[in-house]
Amino acid sequence: MASLLTPLYQVTPRDLPAATQADQQRLTHVVQVVTECCHLALRTPNLTMLCRKLDRYPEELLGFAYEGAGVGLAAIDTAFPWYSRTRQFTNEYATDYKYAIYLGAGMGLARVRRRPDRFIRRLRDDVFGWVVWDGVGFHQGLFGYRRHVQERHVPVGIGGFTLSVFDHGLGRAIWFGTGADVATAAATINAFPQPRRGDLWAGIGLASSYTGGADPAEIATLLGYAGAYADRVAEGAAVAAKNRHDPANASSHNHSAVEALCGADTTIVSQYANQALNELPTDGPEPAYGIWRSRLRHLNRGVAA
């Protein structure tokens, strides 16, 4: 199985946008970890053993390790549709890394040009299944930067809330693709049609707070650059706080970035993000995941307010 799939999931620094390669060891290292752990998932059929291998990575990198595993597990589930390794691994072994695994799964599907609709249904997750589309957007933005970012191409058949989540991932790809340069990222977003900018800024908030790549003082300027979309930056930072604190692997960078963008301590922001999941309707016209994200947009005014 690994010998068949691994060649499809090879990534080198030359595959990344030029600004990501230039003096951005942090971002290129993250991509390397994701790629390594994709290959681990392809080569490790025993899921308990897979967890042990992933957990050997430094604590601060574990989210990226599990994201890479999500890439590989989705590749297996796509090539062999009678498997449900992604769902099994998430539910039985790595619940705290669900978000990262789903992001990786979206990347895995995009790599082989598969729409994720059927895969998402197989996850049986009415709230976070949408995150797979975020992973698709990140992959398309990072590895198709000219077409999807510079030319602002909208993939055929993607619209509505699906496009919103795709653009969360595209915003994360802009952070990587601009080398985490705040001014360049802002100019890149401003070139997009106005209806797409808020979701792109939400992606910037998540990537800058979770992954880093710029110092805290620079990240604090994101709110000013975002202007009317500052609440969307805070929204993304709140998602980062939750996904750092749930598995307890937050670093000093995460603490400072989230506090700068949300106006509150990252522990409090994480608690707020989890509380915002309470009583989410899953049978209404608006996706539950969209309702949750909208509840996080007040954080730049301070959680305690």
TADA-V84272 format. One line per field, one symbol per residue. ss: DSSP state (H for helix, E for strand, C for the rest). A space follows every 50 residues. Layout:
ss=???
This chain:
ss=CHHHHHHHHCCCHHHCCHHHHCCCHHHHHHHHHHHHHHHHHHHCCCHHHH HHHHCCCCHHHHHHHHHHHHHHHHHHHHHCCCCCHHHHHHHHHCHHHHHH HHHHHHHHHHHCCCCCHHHHHHHCCCCHHHHHHHHHHHHHHHHCHHHHHH CCCCCCCCCHHHHHHHHHHHHHHHHHHCCCCHHHHHHHHHCCCHHHHHHH HHHHHHHHHHCCCCCHHHHHCHHHHHHHHHHHHHHHHHHHHHHHHCCCCC CHHHHHHHHHHHCCCHHHHHHHHHHCCCCCCCCCCCCHHHHHHHHCCCHH HCCCC
